[in-house]
């Protein structure tokens, strides 16, 4: 069973049918999609050294703009301890530059949430809470975070966290998926945000 079915349980079936297909993964096949980010914004310029370092770990980047082509690849995997994993690769094309926002997700049955290791190799960990809106949208919010230094994980105080709010929905009118992501710090404000649309290549 998909880690997303596990975390949402019966709520999974309140998602729009196309979102249910998107997050099912019962066929254990990768899901590829491509689209356009209508807008990408990043935080203040004094964060650019952090963004530049993020490019080395396939997490965060300093570029921003409009109508940026992007691709998503979700790969179902089995971890060393037998747990189900979903690898996320998000690629943004700024001209000839490729920027990434990668992650590895799994299900925590004890706390009923998604564990999200961000970057490649991972540099940040975040708890993710999954919800379904009354309209059938998928909503995701990040919670507790840790800095990952190899095998050592250091809890981050909230003032150092980048807290994410994600909404994904399906547009019947356009026949495509809509995504919006907003990551903010309690003191600094915006770290990164993007919103756009995409078409899966195959969801049979």
Secondary structure as the mmCIF struct_conf table of DSSP 4:
data_model
#
loop_
_struct_conf.conf_type_id
_struct_conf.id
_struct_conf.beg_label_comp_id
_struct_conf.beg_label_asym_id
_struct_conf.beg_label_seq_id
_struct_conf.end_label_comp_id
_struct_conf.end_label_asym_id
_struct_conf.end_label_seq_id
HELX_RH_AL_P HELX_RH_AL_P1 UNK A 3 UNK A 8
HELX_RH_3T_P HELX_RH_3T_P1 UNK A 9 UNK A 14
BEND BEND1 UNK A 15 UNK A 15
HELX_RH_AL_P HELX_RH_AL_P2 UNK A 17 UNK A 22
TURN_TY1_P TURN_TY1_P1 UNK A 23 UNK A 24
TURN_TY1_P TURN_TY1_P2 UNK A 26 UNK A 27
STRN STRN1 UNK A 31 UNK A 42
HELX_RH_3T_P HELX_RH_3T_P2 UNK A 45 UNK A 47
HELX_RH_AL_P HELX_RH_AL_P3 UNK A 48 UNK A 56
TURN_TY1_P TURN_TY1_P3 UNK A 57 UNK A 58
BEND BEND2 UNK A 59 UNK A 59
BEND BEND3 UNK A 62 UNK A 62
STRN STRN2 UNK A 65 UNK A 78
TURN_TY1_P TURN_TY1_P4 UNK A 80 UNK A 81
BEND BEND4 UNK A 82 UNK A 82
STRN STRN3 UNK A 84 UNK A 94
TURN_TY1_P TURN_TY1_P5 UNK A 95 UNK A 96
STRN STRN4 UNK A 97 UNK A 100
STRN STRN5 UNK A 103 UNK A 108
TURN_TY1_P TURN_TY1_P6 UNK A 109 UNK A 112
STRN STRN6 UNK A 113 UNK A 119
TURN_TY1_P TURN_TY1_P7 UNK A 120 UNK A 121
STRN STRN7 UNK A 122 UNK A 132
TURN_TY1_P TURN_TY1_P8 UNK A 134 UNK A 135
BEND BEND5 UNK A 136 UNK A 136
STRN STRN8 UNK A 138 UNK A 149
TURN_TY1_P TURN_TY1_P9 UNK A 150 UNK A 151
STRN STRN9 UNK A 152 UNK A 155
HELX_LH_PP_P HELX_LH_PP_P1 UNK A 156 UNK A 157
HELX_RH_3T_P HELX_RH_3T_P3 UNK A 158 UNK A 160
STRN STRN10 UNK A 163 UNK A 171
TURN_TY1_P TURN_TY1_P10 UNK A 172 UNK A 175
STRN STRN11 UNK A 176 UNK A 185
TURN_TY1_P TURN_TY1_P11 UNK A 186 UNK A 188
STRN STRN12 UNK A 189 UNK A 200
BEND BEND6 UNK A 201 UNK A 201
#
